[in-house]
Amino acid sequence: MVVHPKLFISYSQDSPEHKGWVLKLATDLRQHMGVDVIFDEWDSRIGGDLSLYMEQGLSDAALVLCIC
């Protein structure tokens, strides 16, 4: 059985271009590298508790990628 690393991505949302770049990175990591990415565009809910989402994502992940 293959175990895929769980990665939490934290990033600044400075511009639509930057957000698009991070989305492409997350997608590529998931599709081509087999990384189990925790990414707000996929995993958070509108109106949800952002602090709780981040805390759970950090707790669940084996790796954290911070993009500034």
Buried (B, 14 or more C-beta within 10 A) or exposed (E): EEEEEBBBBBBEEEEEEBBEEBBEBBBEBBEEEEBBBBBBEEBBEEEEEEEEBBEBBEEEBEEEBEEE
